Amino acid sequence: KQKEKLEKEIAKLNGMLNNERFVANAPEQVINDNKKALSDATEKMAKVEGELKGFA
């Protein structure tokens, strides 16, 4: 369940950051916050996947 939530969050953040119009119009702080959130979510996903492999 946590993995699904992280996958959705990562997809949403990637979508925003890959949208040229969003990046061109959004304040720099918003872009930086989204990049940090994406980095954090990616790290959490790696941990969750590692934990899942430990159970397999």
Protein Blocks (a to p, Z undefined) as FASTA:
>chain_A
ZZmmmmmmmmmmmmmmmmmklmmmpcfklmmmmmmmmmmmmmmmmmmmmmmmmmZZ
